[in-house]
Amino acid sequence: MENNQTSTNQIIKQIINYWADRNKAVTVFFNKYDDSAYLKEVAQNRSRAIYLLGHLIAVNDGMLPLLGLGEKIFPEFDAIFLSVPDKSVADLPSLTELKQCWEKLNATLANHFNKMTADEWLDRHMSVSPEDFKLDPLRNKLNVLINRTNHQSYHLGQLYLLNA
Amino acid sequence: MENNQTSTNQIIKQIINYWADRNKAVTVFFNKYDDSAYLKEVAQNRSRAIYLLGHLIAVNDGMLPLLGLGEKIFPEFDAIFLSVPDKSVADLPSLTELKQCWEKLNATLANHFNKMTADEWLDRHMSVSPEDFKLDPLRNKLNVLINRTNHQSYHLGQLYLLNA
């Protein structure tokens, strides 16, 4: 390989690009129908689309502390969208509010991702100890991003089932 | 970074590992219930689980020519699982047969993936011309694998909705 630093940076860029692509697909999905459509369940007795948006915000927001980038922006969403399934909480935030949170979070994450170096991406994420990381150097920040990209794809598969 | 060749190889290994992880999750899912459960739709008026297994085989099989690794093993599945939605074809292959195809394909792909070098992963995939690849070097074989990993996650999201 002619230039390995270039290769490493390029692959990291590909992974970030694919994250952004799936992130954008979620944004597009939630701008496709009238707001009322997102109050429907994606399948019978399953989560409503609006809950899945909140869930994606809560999970993606968790990347901030996990990647050592700061505190969560919306820690209050954990109790609504992470700890309990849909329909456990009487009132969810409105779709308008959730879409604003989604945009704010995406801008914050994109800003961080654009600044992170390859060395940072290949360093441990914050829920693995330095000792455990030595034993398994694949438990790095990049792995968190790969995982969360697939998490977006997972719920996109469900959202696309919505009978809007 | 101390050793960039190592970094490049490590990231490629992470991407392959995550592919294998999501691939395994599909295998585990289709060994979880009685065969009859997979004849159900994952959601009302949507694909049956058995169709999605065939669809995943057809799409993953397409990686062989796309990555320049050979011909498809099950080209006959395209007409059943790619060109048409579920319930277009009267008789699908049995679940037993599909699971055997799935295993055979996974072993073939794993064998190839383990042998491919970083240079090969970063080379163009076969549906992009050398000229277009020069303009966008991110259209490489690794991008196909990232995409197909997320495709597995996408349908896993749907499969997990199955009321088995």
Chai-1 contact restraints between the chains, C-beta under 6 A:
chainA,res_idxA,chainB,res_idxB,connection_type,confidence,min_distance_angstrom,max_distance_angstrom,comment,restraint_id
A,M1,B,D119,contact,1.0,0.0,6.0,A-B,restraint_1
A,N4,B,N4,contact,1.0,0.0,6.0,A-B,restraint_2
A,N4,B,Q5,contact,1.0,0.0,6.0,A-B,restraint_3
A,N4,B,T8,contact,1.0,0.0,6.0,A-B,restraint_4
A,Q5,B,N4,contact,1.0,0.0,6.0,A-B,restraint_5
A,S7,B,T8,contact,1.0,0.0,6.0,A-B,restraint_6
A,T8,B,N4,contact,1.0,0.0,6.0,A-B,restraint_7
A,T8,B,S7,contact,1.0,0.0,6.0,A-B,restraint_8
A,T8,B,T8,contact,1.0,0.0,6.0,A-B,restraint_9
A,I11,B,I11,contact,1.0,0.0,6.0,A-B,restraint_10
A,Q14,B,L138,contact,1.0,0.0,6.0,A-B,restraint_11
A,Q14,B,N143,contact,1.0,0.0,6.0,A-B,restraint_12
A,Y18,B,I146,contact,1.0,0.0,6.0,A-B,restraint_13
A,A43,B,A43,contact,1.0,0.0,6.0,A-B,restraint_14
A,A43,B,L161,contact,1.0,0.0,6.0,A-B,restraint_15
A,Q44,B,Q44,contact,1.0,0.0,6.0,A-B,restraint_16
A,R46,B,L161,contact,1.0,0.0,6.0,A-B,restraint_17
A,D119,B,M1,contact,1.0,0.0,6.0,A-B,restraint_18
A,L138,B,Q14,contact,1.0,0.0,6.0,A-B,restraint_19
A,N143,B,Q14,contact,1.0,0.0,6.0,A-B,restraint_20
A,I146,B,Y18,contact,1.0,0.0,6.0,A-B,restraint_21
A,N150,B,N150,contact,1.0,0.0,6.0,A-B,restraint_22
A,N150,B,S153,contact,1.0,0.0,6.0,A-B,restraint_23
A,S153,B,N150,contact,1.0,0.0,6.0,A-B,restraint_24
A,S153,B,S153,contact,1.0,0.0,6.0,A-B,restraint_25
A,S153,B,Y154,contact,1.0,0.0,6.0,A-B,restraint_26
A,Y154,B,S153,contact,1.0,0.0,6.0,A-B,restraint_27
A,Y154,B,L156,contact,1.0,0.0,6.0,A-B,restraint_28
A,Y154,B,G157,contact,1.0,0.0,6.0,A-B,restraint_29
A,H155,B,G157,contact,1.0,0.0,6.0,A-B,restraint_30
A,L156,B,Y154,contact,1.0,0.0,6.0,A-B,restraint_31
A,G157,B,Y154,contact,1.0,0.0,6.0,A-B,restraint_32
A,G157,B,H155,contact,1.0,0.0,6.0,A-B,restraint_33
A,G157,B,G157,contact,1.0,0.0,6.0,A-B,restraint_34
A,G157,B,Q158,contact,1.0,0.0,6.0,A-B,restraint_35
A,Q158,B,G157,contact,1.0,0.0,6.0,A-B,restraint_36
A,L161,B,A43,contact,1.0,0.0,6.0,A-B,restraint_37
A,L161,B,R46,contact,1.0,0.0,6.0,A-B,restraint_38
